[in-house]
Amino acid sequence: MSAFALEEFSPPPSLDAPGGDLFREMTGVRNTVETEVFGSPDLAYEPEELLPLWLDRHTARYALLARVEGRVVARGLTEWAVETTDDVAWITIEVLPDQRAAGIGSALFGRLAAHALDAGKRTHQAFTIHPPRDGAVIASPTGFGTLPAEDPAVRFLLARGFELGQVERASRLALPLDRSAIDRLHAEAAARAGSDYRVHRWEGRTPEEWVEHMAIAANGMNTDAPWGDLEATQDVWTAQRIRDEDDELIKSPRRRLTVAIEHIPTRSLAGYTELSVPPQTGRAVSQEDTIVLEEHRGRRLGMLMKLENLRHLEDVAPGHPSVTTFNAEENRHMLDVNEAIGFVPVASGGGWKRVVAV
């Protein structure tokens, strides 16, 4: 196998600027690897969709590419939120299938981990995706979910001192929906929520009246979402960060559909859910964050929001084949919601952690 070389990489300001073609090539590596491990192209992003995420100034990102004979064959990232109170860095390594077992992943990891440590980030976390596979498994410390013990990504991380902290379930909802069944579930959820709650939905930029409330709800992902044995990342969301994210996302050809629930007596948001919709109808939609703040749980608000956003999707962007989502295996409430709607399991995700001693 040919020798490889590593190089640092920064995103270009646009795909037409110098570095745009390299960003396209890097995106191709990402999509090839994620299609392989997920078993379908549901997680693929076009370069025009990915670049706005890379230009988010609230995320610190150190990226490396690996080349063999001039061709980009792997990528590695170390990322963390700029506004944070933790010492967590997330590490991602993706190597094309025909270039594995040549030391590329190890070389990328060494550089990425050293960069994180230089920045004071001693807690390193990673996320892996695994299709169904027979054989030995390792169990999540939460007691919910397993991963294939002989998967190369599992072996790679275990060999570098990582421990499994959580297992997630990847699920897919086939579209179009059975509208009569969805309408029935929606009516039941709305009745359970009662008259104190009101649904709002929008596309794209957050309405100014809800910006502050969305920041409060987004911060709830740090404390209210299940993290297992992982370190809960303490990203700090402010109204300005919400606006800045909106500024970047509207540059993407993807459409973001949001449904939020207002608690009428307090004129505040009880939660929200988002869908990320690619422009081509032949591609899968991604279910993004869903959060119901703790004081509002037990009223089927999660069900109500998800159903309302699926209606929203059919109203403004019909024709997509499916929706994909990830949820912690111990999050039985949200899995119950998804299963009732029609989501079925298709893969597993692993959350990994290692803490480097001083």
N, C-alpha and C positions, 0 to 999 in steps of 0.2 A: 504494500500500500504506500502511496506517495506521502512525502513529508507535508506537514501542515504548518501554517503560520497564523498567529493571532494578531488582530488589529483592533484598536479602539474605534468606536463608531458613535457618532452623534446624529440625531435626525436633522434633515434639511428643513428650512423654513417652508418649503413647498416642494412638490414632486417635480416641478419644472426647474428648480434650483440645482446647483451642483450637489451631488449626493442623492438625487432623486432616484436614479436608476439603481443605485446600491440599496436604497430603502426598499424598492420593489423586489430586488433579489432576496433580501433578508426576509421580507414578508412571505415570499414563496417557500423558503425553508420552514418558517413557522407553520404555514398551512399544511405542508406535506407531512410534517411530524405530527401535528395535532389531528389530522385526518386519519393517520395510521393508528394512533393510540385510542381515538374515540370510535373508530369504525365507520365514520361517515364524515362528510365535509361540513357538518352543522356548525362547527366552531370557526370556520374560515372567515377571515376578514380581507377585503380588498385593500391595497395600499392607501387608497383615498379615504378609507374608513379608519385605518389604523393610525395614520399620521397624526390626526388631531389628539388622539390619546397620548401619543408620545410627546406632544408639545405642551402638555399640561404642566404649568410652572409650579404646581403644588406637589409634584412628585420628583424626587431626586432619583436619577437613573444613570447607571454606569453600564455601558453595553460593549460587548466584544463580539467580533465575527471571526470565524476560522475559515481559512481558504486552503484549498488543495488545487494546485496548478491553476491558480487564478479564480477558481470557482468558489463561491460561498457555500460551505457545506454544514455550517453549524452557527448557532448564535447563543449568547449567554447574557443574562441581565441580573443586576443587583438593583433593587428598588426599595424606596421607603418614602413615606409622606414627609414633606418639608415641615409642616406644622404637626409635630407629634411630641408626645411625652415619653415614648418608649425607646428601647434600643434594638428594635426588630428590623432586620433587612430580609427581604424576600429574594430568593435566588432561583432563577430559571435557566435551564440548560436544555437545548434541543439540537440533536445531531441527526443528519440524514441517515436513513437505515444502512446505506451502502458504505458509510464512513465510520461505523462504530467499531469498538474494540481496537482502536488505533491510538488511544491516549488523548483524543481531542476533548472528550468530556472532562477528564481529570485535569487537563491543562486549563480549561475554562474555569472549572471550579476553584482551582488554586488561586487564580487571579481575582476572581469575583469575591471569594471569601476574604482574601487579603485586603481588598478595597473596602469591604464592609467593616472589617476590624479597624482599619486606618481611620474610618469615619466614626468610630466609637460604637459600632453596632455589633454586639457580642451574641445576640440571639438571632440565629439564622433559621429561616423557615422556607419551606418549599411546598409546592402542590404538584401532584402527579395524577395522571388519568390512566385508567386500566379497563380494557374490555373484559367481558366475562371469560374466565379461563379455569379449566379443571386443575386439580392438584392441591398441594399444600397451601395453607393460608396463614397470614398473621392477623390477629384480632385487634380491633381498635381498643384503646384503654377505656373508652366510654362504655364498652360492652355492646356497642351497636356497629355492625358492619365488619367486613374483612377485606384484605387485599391479597392477591396471589403472591406467595412467598418467593417464587422463582422468577418473577417479573424483573427484567434487567434494571428498571428504574428503582425498584425496591432494593435490589442488591447493591446498587450504586450508592444509594443514600445510607443504608445501614453500614456500609464499609467506611463511611466518612463520619460516623458518629451521630447520625440522625436517629431519632426515635419517632415512631408513628404516634401522632397526637389526636387524629380524628379521621373518620371515614365519611365521605359524602356520597350521596346517590345522585347520579345523573339520570334524568328522566326526560322522556319525549312525549309530547301531546300531538297526536295526528290531527290535522285540519282537513276539511272544514269540520266545525263542531256540529253536534246534534243540538240545534238551536232550542228545540223544545225542552230537552233535558237541562240545558244551561239556563234557560229562562226559569225553570222550576227551582233549580238550586239558588239562583239569584233572588227569587222572591222569598225563599225560606231564609236566606242570609239577611236580606233587608228587614224582614220581620223580626229576626232575632236582634239585629242592631238597634232597632227602635227609632223613635222620632228625635233622639238627641244627636243623631249623626247624619251628615249630608255628604254625598259623593260629588267630587269635582274631577274633571279630566281635562287634560290639555296635551298639545303636541309641541315639542321643542322647548323653547325658553320658558322658565318658571315664571308665572305671573308675579309681579312685584309684591302683591299683597301676601304671597305665601313664601317669599324667599327666606325670611327669618325663621319661619316655622319649619321649612324644609331642612334648614341647617340644624335645628334642634332634633328633628327626626333622624337625620343622617348620623348625628352623634350617638343616637341610640343603637346603631349597629355595633358600636364598640362594646357596649355593656349588655344589651338585651339579646343579641344573637348568640347561639351556642358556639363555643370555641373548643370544646373538649380539653385536651391537655396542651393545646397551642397557646401561645401568648397572644392575648387580644390586642390587636394593634390600636393604639390610641390616637388615631387620626383626629385632628381638630377641624371641624367644619364650622365655617362662619358664613354669614350672608354674602360676603365678598367672594368667598371660594365658590359658593353656588353660582354666582353670576359669572365668575371666570370660567367655570366648567361649561356653563351654557354657551359662553362666547366661543369656546373651542368646538363643542359638539355640533353647533349649527353649521360648522364648516364641513362636516361629514355628510356624505350622501345618505347615511343611515337616518332613519326617523326615530325619535324617542317619544314614546307614548307613555304618559304618566296618569295614574289615578291616585288621588289622595282623599282621605276621609277627614272631614271637619267635625270636631266636637262642638256643636252649636252653642251649648251653655258657656263654654270658655273661649269660643272663637279661636280655637287652636287646632292644629292637625294632630290626629291620633295615629296616623301612619300613612304610608304610600307604597306604591309598587310601580315598576317601570318595565317596559318592553323596548328592546332595541331591534329595529326593523330594517333589514337590508333593502336596497332599491329593487333588486330583481325578485320577482314573485316566486321563482323556482328555488329560492334559498330559505333556510330555516330562520325563524325569529328567535331571539334570545330573551329569556326571562331574566331580568336583572334584579336588583335589590327589592326585597319585600320586607317591610318592618311595620309591626304594630307595637306602639309603645306600651310598656308593661301595665300601666294603670287602665288601659283600654282593652285588655285581652279578655277572652271568654265571651265575646259578642259576635263571633263569626265575621269580624271585620276583614281578616285576611282573605277569607273566601269571597266576601263581597267585592273587595278591591280587585282580586285576580279575575273574577268573572266579568266585572265591569270593563277591565282593560282588554279582555278577550273580545267582548262586544265592540269596544273601541277599535280594535284591530280589524275586525270584520267590516266595520263601517267605513274606515278610511284606507285600508290596505288589504283587501281580500285577495285570496289566491295563494298564499304561502302554504307550503306543505306541512309545517310542523312548528312547534315551540319547544325549545330545550331549556332545562333548568337544573341547578345543582342545589341540594339541601343536605344538611348534616343528618346522618342516619339516626341520631338521637332526637332529632326535631320531629317527633312523632305527630305533633299537631299540624305542622305544615305538610308533612307527607300525607296525612289523612286528607287535607284539603286537596292536594294534587291528585291523589288517587281517586277521590270523588269526582273530580273534574274530568279525569281520563288519562292522566300521565302514567306511563309505564317505565320501569327501570331499563336502562340500556348500557350503563357503565358505572364504574366506581371512581371516586377521587380520593386521594390520600393527602392529608395535611401532615407535614413533617417538621420536626424541630430539633435543633441542637444548640446548646449554650456553651460558648467557648470560655474557659476559665481565664481570669486575668493573669 
